[in-house]
């Protein structure tokens, strides 16, 4: 799957990055919008995905990887508390970490 940035929109309350994720040289793909928000203390990310074209196979998984160099206090809701298998979540529990 190839990732292509189609646009970046900046507003007063958000930064939105629009991308297309698709196999090379194919008419099918995924239109993805990553919308980042912050209240000055917390960072939020909303990911919206819409299939494009006629898919005759199951849609591929689309994951988000978020890395930090160092952090004093980070909390999140999702898989944790440590590294997990990103494609199946088999090695982590869902909760607030």
PyMOL commands that set and color helices and strands:
alter all, ss='L'
color gray80, all
select strands_A, chain A and resi 2-10+15-22+29-38+43-52+77-80+93-96
alter strands_A, ss='S'
color yellow, strands_A
deselect
rebuild
show_as cartoon
